[in-house]
Amino acid sequence: MPTRNGWSLALAGVMGVVSLSACAAEMTLEAAIRRTLEMNPALQAEDAAVDALKSQAQLDGMRPALSFAVDLENVAGTGSLSGLHSAETTLRLGQVIELGGKRAARQAYGRANVERQQNLVRQRQLDLAAETTRRYIAVAEGQLELQLASRQWALTRDTEASVRERVARGVAPEADQALAQISVVRAEIAREHAEHELASAQFALVVLWGESAPRPIEVNGELLTLPKLPKFDALVARLADTPERAAFVLDQQRLQADQALARASARPDLSVSVGVRRLQALDDQGLVLSFTMPLGTATRSAFAIARNDAEQIGLAARQQAAGLQARQQLFARFQELRHARSEFHALTERMIPAAEQGLALTQRGYDDARYSVLQLTQAQATLLQLQLERSGAAARYHQLFADIERSTASAGVSP
């Protein structure tokens, strides 16, 4: 099983949906994932569960313990049996001899449980890597939206100053100044909201590292750089090698080990003991041998085997249903991914350039006193809204990409 650092390096490649810049002072996606896998308490709990199952497997695989018994007979009775005159004391050492391969079956069952839990750890690692990626993207989106909000705030302040100067010269009505001031206040509120959203996104990220207090953190994800759209058929092919698919295989192995144990229990175990008996009245002693074998084990074994057969049938049906659902969810996410990419390109290549041109024309028209300040602020707000929509479309694309990468992540990822 790969080490935590190995997983972080591998998963950063699997989940690397945000392009990384070369600024070493900022948090990279790879570093964020590594920190999550090293410090997340939930993953530490899963690791502890693996250790517990390993110990349980060793315990269950041990041979039956020797037993020691002491029997004291014919004491504290009446007549000749009063006191200890006729006492018979027996010391016995016993051992259960398992037949039918029960110990080997228990050992196989224990190994199956350990492997199943180790696969759950792999799933949890992938889940946390994907969640780290999502929260990393949210921080990148928050940083971009704060930049846009700050830029808009500065722009409205410049506009308000220009309007104030025009009003002072008497070339613009005083109402324009009031409208410009409203735009400044709205921009201030929007910037403050962006600051709060970014702080929440940052806290959500550091919580994955076991931190309990919010703190500022800067990521270096280039949100507006989209990774290439994958081929759907290639994604479908990867579904066969996911840890979720492996979980069904491991469950099947566990049920097979359980069935082997049930079949082995059809053959009864033999309990043997040997001891020494001392007869107080005769002042003699002798050996005692004992053999015990339970009856009716075949019937109980048959019921256990029947239960196991039903469980295997149910497992096969669940595996088929899960496979169909995974394919359907992958298709739905892929369609949303395509839509987010189309929306991003429409905003980038058509709508935002048109809004920028419209703002430039409106600005010139306002300078020539052909347009009002209301038209100017509306043009500014339109451009900002389109830029925010592009940021949202890019973030959705990255989030969907991360979800798809998680749902098709290989169970055998290695550094």
N, C-alpha and C positions, 0 to 999 in steps of 0.2 A: 504494500500500500504506500503511495507517495507520501512524503512528509508534508507538513503544513505549508512550508515555504515552496515546496515543489508544486503543490496544488495552486498556490497563489500565482505562481508564474504561469502555469498552464491555463488557469482560468482567466487570467488577464488577457491571454490570447483568445480564448473562447468568447469572453464577454467584452472584448475590447472594441466597443461600439463608438467610443468617443475618441476622435483623433487627438493625439497628445503633442503638445509643443515641447520645446527644448528647455523651458525655464525650470531649472532645478529647484528653485525656491518654492515652487507651488506643488500641491499634492497631485501626484499622478494616479491614474486609475489602478495601475498595478500595485502601487504602494498602498492605496486604500483597501484593495482586496486582501493584500498580504496582512495588513493590520487587523482586518476583520477576522481572518482565519486564525490568527495567533491569539486574539484577545476576546473574542465573542464568548460570553458565558454559556449560551445555549449550545455551542459546539463543544465546549469543555464538558458539558453534561453528557453529550452523546459519546464522547471519548471515554468517560467514566463508565458508561453503560457497557461499552466493549470490554473494558477490564473486568467488570463484574461478571459478564457472561463467560469470559475465559476462565475465571476462577470457578464458576459454577460447572463448566464443562469438565474441568479437572476433578472437581468433587464427584460429579455423577459418574465419571469414568473409573473411579476407584473400585477395587474389589470389596465385597462385603466384609465388614469388620469381624474379627474374632469375638466370640462371646464367652464370658466367664460366669458360671452359676454355682451357687452353694445351696444344697438341699439338706434340711435337718428334719428327720422323721422320728416318730415314736418317742416323743418327749412330752413332759408335763401331762401325762395321762393318769390313769388310775391303776391301782394294783401293781403288777410287775412292770407296767409302763410309766410309773410315776418317776418324776425327776429325770435324770439322764442315764439311768441304769441300762435301758434298752435302746439308747439313742443310735440312730444310723445317720451318719454324716457323709454326704456325697459332694465331691468337688468335680465340676465338669468344665471342659473347654470345648466350645462348639464352633463350627464353621459352616456357612451356607455355600454349597457348591453350585454355582450357576451353570445351567445347561442351555443349549440352544443358541449360544452366541449373544447373550443379553448384554454383556459388558461392551462388546464391540459395537452393538447397536446403540447403546447409550453414548458411547464416544462419538459415533457418527452423528447422532442427534445434537450433541453439544457443539461439534464443529459447524454443523449447519446453522445453529443459532448464532454463533459468533460471526460467521460469514454474512448472515442476514443483517446483523447489527452493523457490521462494517460497511455494508452497502447503504444502510440508512445514514451512516456518517457521510458517505460520498454524496448522497442526495442532499443532505443538510449543507455540505460544503458548497455544492452547486447553487442551492437556494440562497445562501448567504452571499455568494459571489454575485449572483444576479441582483439581489436586493441592494448590495453595495453599489452596483452599476447604476441601478435606477436612482438611488439617492444621490449618487455622484452627478448624474445627469440633471437632477433637480437643482443641485447647487449651481451647476454650469448655467442652467436656464435662469436661475435667480440672479446670477452675476450679470448676465446679458440684459435682463429686464431692468435691473437697477441702473446699468449704464445708459440704457435708452431713456429711462425716466429722468435721470440726472441731466442728460443732454436736452431733453424736452424742457425741463425746468429752466436750464440756462437760456434756452432759446426764447421761452416766454418772458424771461426777465429782460433780455435784450429787446424784445418786441415792445414790452411795456415802457422801457426807457425811451425807445424811439417814438412811441406814441406820445409820451409825456412831453418830449421835445417839440413834436409837431403841434400839439395842443398849445404849448407856450408860444409858438410862432403864429398861432391862429390859422393854421392850414388844415386842422383836423378838429372835429367837434369834441367837446368834453366827454360825451358818452363813450367815445372810443377808449378813453383812458380807463373808465370803469370796466369796460369789457376786457381790456388787457389785464387789469388787476385780477379779474375773476379767473382768467386763464393761468395766471401765476399761482393763485391759490390752489387751483385744481392740479396743477403740475406738482406743487409741494405735497399735496395729499397723495398723489400717485407715487411720488418718490418715497415718501414715508411708508406706504404700503409695500412697495418693492423691498425696502429695507427689512420690514418685518417678515415677509415671505422668505427672503434669503436667510435670515437668522433661523427661522424654523427649519428650513432645508438643511442648514449646516448642523443644527442640533440633531436632526434625524440621522445624519451620517455618522457623527461621532458617537452616538448611542450604540451603534453596532460595534464599537471598539470598547464597550464597557464603561464609557465615560458618563457621568451622571449630571454634569453641568454644561450648559451651552457655552460655546466659544466660537469666535470667528475662524473660518478656515477657507482658503482660496484654492480652487481646483484649476487645472490648466486645460480643461477640455474645450476643444474648438467645436462648439455646438452646431455651427452653420456648415460644417464639413460632414457630409453624409457618407457612410460606407456604401459600397456597391450593393445593389439589390441581388440577393442570392437566387439560385435556381430552385424552384419549388421541388422538382424531382430529387435533387440532391438532398434537400432537407428531409423529405419523406424517407429516403434511404437511411438517414442517420437515426430515425426513430427505433430501428431494430437494435441499436447498441446503447440505449440510454439506461441509466441506473434504475429507472422505473420498470423497464422491460426486464432487467436483470433481477429485480425484486421478485417477479413471478417465478423465474427460474429457481431462485434460491428458496422460495416458499415451496416449490415442488420438491426440491431436494430435502427440505426439512420434513415434508409429509412422507416422503419415501423412507427417510430414516425412522420416522415415527411408526410407519407400517412395519418396517423390519423389526422394530422393538416389540410391536404387537404380535407378530408371528413368532418371535422368539419366546414370548411369554406363554405360548401354547404348551411348551415343554416345561413341566414343573421342575423347580429347583429341589435339590436334595440337601437337607440339613443333617449334619453329622456331628456328633459330640462324643468325646471320650473322657472318662473321669475315673476317680478312685472313690470307693465307698468303704467307710469304716463302720463296723458293727461293734458297738460299745460292749454289748452283753457278752460277746464271744471274744472280744479283744482281737478281732481279725479284720482284714481289709481285702478288697478285691476290685478288679477293674469293672467299669460300667461302659457299655457302648450303646449309642442311641442313633436311630435313623428316622427322619421325618420327611414326608413328601405330601404337599397339598393335593387335593382332588378338585376337579372341575375347572382347571385352568384352560382347557381347550375351548369351552363355551365362552368364557370371558374374552379369550383371544379373538374368537370369531366376531363378537360384537365390536371389539376395538378395530378390527380390520374393516368391517362394514362401515363404521363411522369414518375411517380414514378414506375409504373409496369414495364416499359421498363428498368429503371435503376436497378431494382431488378433482372431482367432476365440477364442483362449484368454483374451484380455483381456475380451471381451464375456461369456464364461461366468463369469469371476471376478467381474465386476461384478454379474451377476445373483445369484450365490451370496452375495456380500457384502450386497446389498440385502435378501435374505431373512433372513440372519443378523442384520442390524441391526434389522429389524422384530421378530424373535423376541426378541432381547435387550431391546429397548425394552418389549415386552409383559411380559416376566418382571420387569423392574425396576419397571414401573408397578404390577404386582400386589403386589410387596413394599412399594412406597410406600404403597399403600392399607392394607395390613396394619399397617405401622408407625404410620400415623395412627390406625387403629382401636384399636391397643394403647395408644397415648398417651392417647387420649380415655377409654378404659376405666379406665386408671390414674388419670387426673386427676379424672374426674367420678364414679367409683364406688368404686374400691378404696382410694385414698389418703384420701378423706373418711371412709370406713368405718374405716380403720386409725386415723385421728386421733380419731374418736369412741371407738373401742375403747381407745385409750391413755388418753384422758381418764377413761373409766369405770374402767379398771384403776387409774389413779392415785388416784382417789377411793376405790376399794375398798381399795387398799393403805393409804391414810391412815386408813381405818376398820378396818384390821386384818382385812379380809375376803379379801384377796389377798396372796400371798407376793411377795417381791422377785423370785423367778424369773419369775413371771407378768408382773411389771412390766417387767423387762428384755426378756422375749420380746416384749411389746407394742411396746417401743421399737425393738427390732431389726426387727420386722415392718414398722413404718412406714419405717424407714431403707431396708430392702430394696426396698420399693415405690417410694420416691423415687428410688433408684438405677436401678430398672428403667424408670421414666419418663424419667430422663435418658438412658438407653441407647436407648429407643424414639425420643426426640426426635433424638438424634444420628444414628440410622440413617435417620430420615426426611430429615434435612438431607443426609446423605451420598448417599442414593439420589437425592434431588432434584438434587444437584450432578452425579451421574453421568448422569442423564437430560438435564440441561441441556447437558452436554458432548457427549453423543452426538447431540444435535439442534441443536448450535450452528451458526449460519449462517456460511458461508464468507465472506460479504461484510459481516461486522460492522464497523461504523465508529463513531466517536465522535459 
